């Protein structure tokens, strides 16, 4: 299957965006002082574990989607380089 340039870049950007968003979320989750993520004794709550699981799943999916996009972009660049190297050069005419 061949991905178009916009689709490849979208998938790559989605992978990067997913990592950025979820890393920020996990940092904020670990510093939570509202009582949602940690109880009064400082132990993680069900909220913490569910959202940590969501973050891990999103890291995995973001990585897979980003790699697919990266491979698409790389293949398109390789194809473009291959196409330009196969172009015959026009003979130059020299006036005498």
C-alpha positions in Angstrom: 0.0 0.0 0.0 1.3 3.4 -0.9 0.5 6.4 1.3 0.1 9.9 -0.1 2.3 12.7 1.1 -0.4 14.5 3.1 -1.5 11.2 4.8 2.1 10.3 5.6 2.8 13.6 7.2 -0.5 13.6 9.1 0.3 10.2 10.6 3.8 11.3 11.6 2.4 14.5 13.1 -0.3 12.5 15.0 2.4 10.2 16.5 4.5 13.1 17.7 1.4 15.0 19.0 0.2 11.9 20.8 3.5 11.5 22.6 3.6 15.2 23.5 0.1 15.3 24.9 0.3 12.1 26.9 3.7 12.8 28.4 2.3 16.1 29.6 -0.8 14.3 31.0 1.2 11.7 32.8 3.4 14.4 34.4 0.3 16.3 35.5 -1.2 13.0 36.8 1.8 12.2 38.8 1.7 15.6 40.5 -2.0 15.6 41.2 -2.9 17.0 44.5 -6.7 17.1 44.1 -7.3 13.6 45.5 -8.3 12.1 42.2 -5.1 10.3 41.4 -3.8 9.7 44.9 -5.7 9.1 48.2 -5.0 10.8 51.5 -2.3 8.2 52.3 -0.6 8.9 48.9 -1.5 5.6 47.3 -2.6 5.6 43.7 -6.4 5.4 43.1 -8.4 3.6 40.4 -8.5 6.9 38.5 -4.7 6.9 38.4 -4.4 3.3 37.2 -7.1 3.8 34.5 -5.6 6.9 33.2 -2.1 5.5 33.3 -3.4 2.5 31.2 -4.9 4.9 28.7 -1.6 6.8 28.5 0.4 3.6 27.9 -2.1 2.5 25.2 -1.9 6.0 23.6 1.9 5.8 23.6 1.8 2.5 21.8 -0.7 3.6 19.3 1.0 6.9 18.7 4.3 5.1 18.2 2.8 2.7 15.7 1.0 5.4 13.8 4.0 7.7 13.8 6.3 4.9 12.5 3.8 4.2 9.7 3.8 7.9 8.8 7.6 8.1 9.0 8.0 5.1 6.7 5.5 6.7 4.3 7.5 10.0 4.2 10.8 8.1 3.8 9.4 6.0 1.0 8.1 9.1 -0.9 11.5 10.8 -0.5 13.3 7.7 -1.7 10.9 7.5 -4.7 11.4 11.2 -5.5 15.2 10.8 -5.4 15.0 7.7 -7.6 12.8 9.4 -10.1 15.1 12.4 -10.5 18.2 10.1 -10.9 16.4 8.2 -13.8 15.7 11.4 -15.8 17.8 11.5 -18.9 19.8 14.7 -19.4 19.0 16.7 -22.4 21.9 17.0 -24.8 23.3 20.5 -24.9 23.5 22.2 -28.2 26.6 24.2 -28.9 26.5 26.8 -31.6 29.6 26.9 -33.7 
